[in-house]
Amino acid sequence: MRGGAYNAAIMTETTLMDSYPATLSTEAAIDAFMTRPYPEVVELMRRLPGDLAILGVAGKMGITLGATAVAASRAAGVERTVYGVSRFSNQAAYDAVAQAGMTPLRCDLLDAAAVAKLPRVPNVIFMAGRKFGTTGGEEQTWAINTLTPARVCDHFTESRIVAFSTGCVYPLVPSDGPGCSESTPAAPVGEYAQSCLGRERIFTYYSKRNGAPVCLLRLNYSLDLRYGVIHDLATRVWQGQPVPLQVPVFNGLWQGDANNLTLLTLEAAETPAAILNLTGPETLSVRETAERLAERLGKPVRFEGAPGPTAYLNDASRLHTRLGRPRVPIGRVIDWTADWVRAGGLSYGKPTHFEVSTGTF
Ligand SMILES: NC(=O)c1ccc[n+]([C@@H]2O[C@H](COP(=O)([O-])OP(=O)(O)OC[C@H]3O[C@@H](n4cnc5c(N)ncnc54)[C@H](OP(=O)(O)O)[C@@H]3O)[C@@H](O)[C@H]2O)c1
């Protein structure tokens, strides 16, 4: 959303916003709200055959995604094991996976012998990846982003697989123009984005070779109060740091919507691999989002640099037409995030670096 369009869109959200909590003031409240399944996801979990494994579960999204799948299966009255697979570099994540009702399994997905011991479930969501630390550790990023898909596809030869990718496989495009659609040729900038295209190519290769259905999800910015672009902007405003305008616009969606829509794409997996963009319908202005946050935070906002000409913009209308739009209005996410940051709420300490336009992470 830009200029007047932004404000108009926020205003038309007002009635929608009435149906969402005015604030989310504890982690338990965030998680409870974020992991509420859509009714269609409950229906999907009723008809989906067999168990589900979430690979790379221990990151910023996986535990809430798994908790949503567990809640939907329970609401559907279906007995299903949801495995949460990761190395669990952080023990607290192991405990959180178990508390969310999943069965945690410790596994390094680079280790073929360890992968071979995983239960061969019919449904797999692949979330493992590496972004930050790529500069100077390029080989680690390439290994995690391209070798783990090969290990996984060698083992789960008959499963349907939804694999997370990123909107960064597209080129940066003019910030005042339309976003990239699935038919825009990939042109990744920098080694992280290149390795993500490598990840996609490996899944597509195996999908053709094994005939297994795959859906590649090109996600742009999941939004949680504890991390994400809006969290980053709110933190800068609250701490009196300038807001960079180098990348002047972005796309995003509430993480609860990202999780629900991801689960729905289990039935969008095809052979050869399908591709779907996953984000919200608006182009969000960094300046206007920061100004709204500043108003709510009661702080002045400073900007730095001139607005750059390009950004990562992702047009998810194909997914919206097929599976529906995100439900939580962005205006609500902005207000929740401002309240969270002002109250000193937890930050994962994992900045998105949304302002990077060189592909260097
Ligand atoms: N969040 C976003 O806004 C966003 C935007 C675009 C794309 N994506 C993509 O969506 C996916 C999920 O996002 P996220 O934010 O949850 O990612 P994340 O925080 O980076 O989590 C990925 C997890 O994968 C696990 N992992 C890495 N290497 C592994 C290995 N060799 N074996 C087993 N597990 C491994 C790690 O947990 P352990 O250390 O415990 O193994 C890590 O926490 C990622 O692939 C990401 O690139 C996310």
The ligand as an ORCA input file, in Angstrom:
! r2SCAN-3c Opt
* xyz 0 1
  N      10.531    -16.323      8.192
  C      10.426    -15.676      7.033
  O       9.907    -14.562      6.961
  C      10.907    -16.341      5.771
  C      10.955    -15.572      4.593
  C      11.368    -16.196      3.419
  C      11.708    -17.524      3.413
  N      11.670    -18.238      4.597
  C      12.065    -19.653      4.559
  O      11.104    -20.423      5.257
  C      11.736    -21.455      6.016
  C      11.284    -21.367      7.464
  O      11.540    -20.058      7.940
  P      12.103    -19.788      9.399
  O      12.115    -18.324      9.548
  O      11.389    -20.632     10.397
  O      13.595    -20.327      9.215
  P      14.710    -20.468     10.347
  O      14.366    -19.666     11.549
  O      16.016    -20.217      9.680
  O      14.596    -22.007     10.739
  C      15.101    -23.058      9.971
  C      15.532    -24.149     10.928
  O      16.086    -25.211     10.145
  C      16.859    -25.989     11.027
  N      17.970    -26.580     10.293
  C      18.966    -25.941      9.629
  N      19.837    -26.837      9.155
  C      19.381    -28.062      9.524
  C      19.868    -29.377      9.335
  N      21.023    -29.619      8.701
  N      19.165    -30.393      9.846
  C      18.002    -30.171     10.536
  N      17.501    -28.940     10.737
  C      18.192    -27.900     10.238
  C      17.410    -25.044     12.107
  O      17.100    -25.540     13.397
  P      18.220    -26.423     14.196
  O      19.393    -25.525     14.418
  O      17.561    -26.866     15.437
  O      18.540    -27.548     13.302
  C      16.644    -23.737     11.866
  O      16.184    -23.171     13.048
  C      13.233    -21.269      5.832
  O      13.696    -22.173      4.862
  C      13.365    -19.866      5.312
  O      14.466    -19.725      4.421
  C      11.278    -17.671      5.750
*
